[in-house]
Every structure is written in structure tokens, then in C-alpha cells.
């Protein structure tokens, strides 16, 4: 059994106010490359960083499902700037982009040249990851996911040197997160935890982290969704729950939910958290014959009092479906993806690197069935 998370974690409300000391004195960085998106800038969050640091170059062109062309553009810029630290500020897209760009800063070529595991020759620049949502986990993982738009495929760039050197978790950064993003990123984190708990490579440590992440997220997501500013405990629970889920799946894997959501995201540019939120209960239903005991354990963890494993597991799936409805998660059908696209989505899902980790073997026909059930809402 192996477990590896070298990232140092700074976690407390107001932690962002200490960024100058962390960057200058502890990380000993003088020249900074800040990667974020326009939404974070418009919300004034980037300004909180820039007001404390000097000699910062800002790249704010990150989009949902970051594109290989965007990463390569930032890579060209960072090679000219030659900073000594990359800061990723935002959701999973910004953090994944930061890790990928840090790799390009020290290695030639384009990001597509590094698809796979440890294809780089030189370690990337150090990355300080500052999540502003409650659903990424990227601040404590060794993977960067980038969409190759020409191939319509999500590439995974992996390597132990891609772990951020530090993650700064400040629950106050969730103040400006709108309810729809609390819902989708929170359920994204829940998906990470559920899959990390049940996939084939799960270990004692990853299951322990996943259990605590599930408990924190399940109990906190609705109060946070209803009024995140009025629930400081739940804000902290959501952020640390997301981080723990990241530690869990980063050391085990994810399963068929992610195979589907990454395929849909690459083909139709659907936000990752939204896709995970939609497919989670339907994949759980598919996995039920293999994962009944694990789902029953999760059910009792979140307060479902049912002695029979089958009933407890089924009740859990039903409660997750109802939770998604209360959080106003859109339906699969409402995304505008027609049934004619199902075979291509299913084919990409089968070939996803995480498909072998799913607790139940999933083939083309299985993914087609899951897609149909999700489409019909049955």
C-alpha cells in the first residue's frame, strides 16, 4: 500500500492575508506568475493577492475545461517571464492549468507532448494552489487535466512533481461563490469521495479520507448552498472535505462517473462538476451489485438507519438524487446532448484511463444504458 501527498496545507479562515509571508519568506519566491480566470478577477479575489505581492504577471484566460491551446499560450508567456513560482487561483480549471503551465516553464514543446505519466525531463516550477470553490481537490493531486480540442479528448498529465508545493485553503474565499457553483462543485467533491471509497485500487487510507470527506460534505452542502456567508462551519467543512476527497482519489482513482463526465466535457464542453453531479446516482445504480456493502456503509455514515445493506444502499442513491434536485442540478436532457451522441460518449468512456478502476466492469453497452437512464431521468 502506497500513499503520497507532499503538498503542505495552510488551512484557516483569513489564510489569504498571510500570502506575502508564505510566498516571500517560506517559498522564497520573488517573481510570480499568477494563473486565474476573469470571473475571479471580477469578484475581486485576485486583487486580494495582488495587493500583497509585487512583481506578479497575471494570466487570466483560463476557461472551464481548460484547452490545450490556452495552456500552450500561457506556456509561451511563462518562458519569457521566467518566474520562480506559479500561483493557481480559482477552481479546478485554474489549478490544473497552473500545474500544466509550471511544467511547460521548465520543459520544451507543448502540453500535449506530456500526456501520460512523467513524460517531462525537468521538474515543473513550484506551484502554490489556492482553491476558490468547494469541489476540485486539484490542490493536493499529481494530475492536470487538459482538453485537447482537436481530438475532443481530456488528456491527463501526471507526475509526482506536479503536486503543488503548498495549498492555501481559506474558506472565506467561498463568500462570493454563487449557489449553482456551490451545488455543482460540492457534488463534484462528493463524487470524488464516493468513487475513491469504492474503486478497485482503494486502500485503507484512501477509504478513511473518503469517509470523512463524505461526512463533511453531505452534512454541509445544503446550508452552504442556502446561505454560505451565514454558515462558517459549513464553509470550512466543504473546503476541507473537498481537499480530503482530493487526497483520497489522488491516491486511489475515480471510476465510471468521471469516465462519463470527462467524455461529455471534452465533446460538449460541459463543466466537470455539473456532469459529475448528473451521472453520480446513475453510475451508483449500475455499480450497486458490486458496491452494495460500501454504499450501505456510506448510507449509515450519513444518517440512513437501515439494517439491510441492499435497502440502505438503495436509500443512499435515492437521497443523492433528491439532494441534486434540491440543489437545482440541471438534468442531462436539458444539456441539449442528443441520443445520437451517446455512442461516441460511451466509446470515449470505455477508453478512459479510469475505466478499469470502476468497481464493476463497464463496457460499451453499460455506458449506453447509463446514458439512456440519465437522459430519461429514470
N, C-alpha and C positions, 0 to 999 in steps of 0.2 A: 504494500500500500504506500502510495506517494501522495504528498500534499505540499504545495508550494505557493506561497503568496509573499513575495519580498517587499511589497508596497507598504510604506509607512503611512499610517492613517491618523489624521488630525480631525477629531470629531467633537464639535460643540457648537451651540448657538453663538453666533457672532464670530466664528473662527476666521471669517474672511478679513476681519480687521487686523489680523496678525500676519497678513501675507507678506508685507515688506520684510519683517524679521525672518520669516521662513525662507523667502527667496534669497535675500542678500546674505544673511548670516549663516543659515543652516545649509541651504543648497548652493551657496556661494556663486550665485549667478548674477552677471552684470548686464547681459544683453538678452532680451526676452523676445520670443515670437509667440504672440497670443492668437489662438485659433478659436473662433466662435461663430455665431450666426447673427443676422441682422435683428432677429427678434430679441436676443439677449442684449444687444446694444440699445434697441428701442426701449427695453424695460429698465434701462439704467444700471444693469448689473455689471456690464463691462466697465462702466465708469467707476464703479467701486474698486475695481482692480487698478485701473489706470491712474486713479487719484493717489495711489500709494507707491507706484513704481515709475521709474524713469527708464528711458532707452528701450521702449517697447514698440515693436512693429505689430500691427493688428491685421489679421486676415479674417474677414467676416463673411465669406461667401459660402459657408457650409450650408448644405440643404439636407432635408430629410432623405435617408438612404443616400449617403454621400457618394458622388460619382467619381469614377477613376480620373476623369478629366479635371475635376475640381482639385483632387489630391495632387495630381501632377502639376497643376498650375501653382499650388502652394509650395510644392517641392522645388520648383524653379526659383521661386522667390526666396525661400529659406536658404538656398545655396548661395544666393547673392548676399543675403544679410549676415549669414554665419553667426547665429546666436549661440549661447551656451545653455539655454533652457527653453523648452516648449511648454506653454500653458494651454491646456484644453479646458474651455469654459462653456458649459452648456449640457445638452442631453447626450445620448449615446452617439449621435452622429458627429458632434464636435469632438468628443473624446476619442472615438475611433479614428477620425481624421487626424487629430493631434498625434496619435501613435504612428499612423502611416507616414505622416509628413516628417516626423522625427527620424524615421528610418531612411527616408529619401535624403535628409540633410547630410547623412554620412555615407550614403551609397549611391552609385550612378544609376542611370536608367529611369524607368517609370515604375509605378507601383504594381502594375500587372506582372512585372518581371519577378515579383517576390511572392506571388500566390503560392500558398502551401506553408510548410513548416521550416523555419530557419533557413530561408534561401539567401539571406543577407550575409555579407562577409564582415562588415564592421557593425558593432552595436549601435543602435539608434541614440540620438541625443536623449538626455533625461527629460521626462515628462512629469509635470505637475497637473493632476487631473482634478477639476472642480466641477462636480455634477450639479446641475440646477433643476433636475427632475427627480422623481422617486421611482425610476424604473430601469436604469441602464445596467449597472453593475460593471460597466466597462472600466471604471476607475481601479478595479482590482483584478483585471483579467489580462491574459497574454495574447489576446486576439484583436485584430482590427478587421472589421467587415466593410468592404467597399464594393459598390455596384459597378460592374463593367457594362456600360450602357450599350455597347455594340453587341456584346454576347448576351445581354439581358440576363446576367448571372451575378450573384453575390459572391465575391471572392473572399476567402478567409486568409489573412496574412497572419502567421503565427510565429512566435518565438519567445523564449524566456526573457529576452532583453526588452520585449515590448511592454512588460509590466511597468506602469508608471512608478517612478521612484517615490512619489508621495501622492496621497489622495486627501484633499481638504473637503470635509463634509460639514456644511453649515446649513442646518435646517431652515434658517431664516431666508435662505435663497429661494425657498419654495413659496414665499409670500405672494409673489406675482404670478405663480403658476395657475393658469385658468382651470376650472373644473374638468373640462374634457381631457386636458393633458394629465391631470391628477388621475383620472379614471384609466386612461389607456396606458400610461407609464406604470401606474400602480399594479394593474393587472398583468402588464408585461413582467414586472418583478415577481408577481405571484406565479406566473408561468415558469419563469426561471427556476423558482424554488420547487414547484411541483415536479417538473421534469428532472431536476437534479436529484430529487428524492427517489425517483422511480426508474431512471435509466439503468441499463445493464452495468456501466462502469462505476455506479455509485459505490461509495465506501462509507465506513463508519463515520468518518469526519465530515464528509460532504452531506450525508444524511442528517447529521446533527445540526449543521449550519442551516440546511434547508428547512428542517423542522422549526427552528426558531424564527427564520425569515417568514415562513407561512403564518406562524402565530402572530407575529408583529403586524404583518400586512393585513391579514384577514380581520383583525380587530380594529385597525386604524383607518382603513381606506375610506369607509363611508363618512366618518366625522371629518376627515381631511377634505373629502370631496364637497361636503356641505358647507364647510367654512374653515379653510386651512389656517387662517390667521387666528382663529379663536381656539385652536387646538394644538398648543405647543408640544404636548406629549406625543400626539399622533403624528405631527410633523417629523419629530425625531425618529419615531418608530418606522415611518415609511422610508426615510432616508437610510437608516441603518439596516432595515430589513432588505432593501434593495442591494445594499453593499454585501450583506451576508449571502444573499442569493447569488450574487456575482462570484463570491469566493467558492460557493458550492458548485455551480455549473462550470466554472473555470477549471475545476479540478476533477470533474466527472464528465459531463457533457449535457446536451439537451437532446430532445427527441423529435417526434413527428410533428409537434406543433410548430417548432422552428423550421423544420423542413418545408412545411406548407407556407409559413409566413415569409420566409426568405425567398421562396419561389414567387409568391404573389407580389412581394415588394420589388423584386428585380424586374418582373414582367409588367407590372401595372403601377409601380411607384406608390404603393400603399404604405403608410407609416407602419413601422415594425410593431409598435405597441398595439396599434389598432388590430392588425392581423392576428397577433398572438391572442388578444382578448376574444376575438371572434372564434378562433379554432380550438381554444383550450378545452371547453366541455365536450366537443365532438371527438377530439382525439382521446380524451379520457374515457369516453364511452367505448371507443374502439379498443383501448388498452385494458378495459375492465377485466376480461378473462385472465390476463396475466398479472394485473396490478391490484386486484381486489383487496388483498390484505394491506398493501401500502396505502391505498385510498381510504380504507377503513381506519387505519392509524391516523391519517391526516384528519379524517372526519371527527374523531374523538378529540383530537388536539384542538380543533376549533369549536368544540362545544356540542357536537352532534351526539346525543345519547342514544345509541342503538347497539345492542349486543351482537346482532348478527352482522358479520362482515359484509355480506352482499348488500343488505339494506343500508348499512352505514355508508358504503362506497357510493351506492346509487343516490343516496340523500345528499352526499357531498357534491356530486355532479349537478344535481338539481339546484342546490344552493348557489353554486358558482354561476349557473345560468341565470338565476334570479338576481344575483348580485350584478351581473353585467347589465341586466335590464334596468335596475335601479340607478346604475351609473350612466345610463343613456348611451351605452356602446351601440354603434350602428350595426345593422345586420349585414351579413355577407352579400345578400341580394342587392342591398342599397348601394354597394360599391360600384355597380354597373359592369361587373365582370360576367360575361355570358357563359352559358354552358359549353359553347364551342371551344372556350379556352381551357376547359378542365383537363383534357388530355396532356396539354403542354405543361400545365401546373403540376399535374401528377407525375409526369416523367421527370421534371426537374427535382421534385421532392424525393423520388426514389434514388436519384443520383446524388443527393445532398450528403455531405460527409458525415452528418449526424444520424442518418437513417439507420445504420447498423446498431446504434446505441439505444434506439427505441425499445422499450421492454417487450413489445410484441412485434414480430416481423411484419413489416408493412410493404406490400407490393403495389404495383400499378392499380390493380382493381380495388385495393383497400383505400388508397388515396382518392380514387374516383368516387367511392362510396362515401367517404368522409366529406368530400366537397359537395356532393349531392345533398347529404343530410344537413350540412350547414346552410346550403342555399335555400332549402325548403324550410329551415328552422325547425326540423323535426327532432 
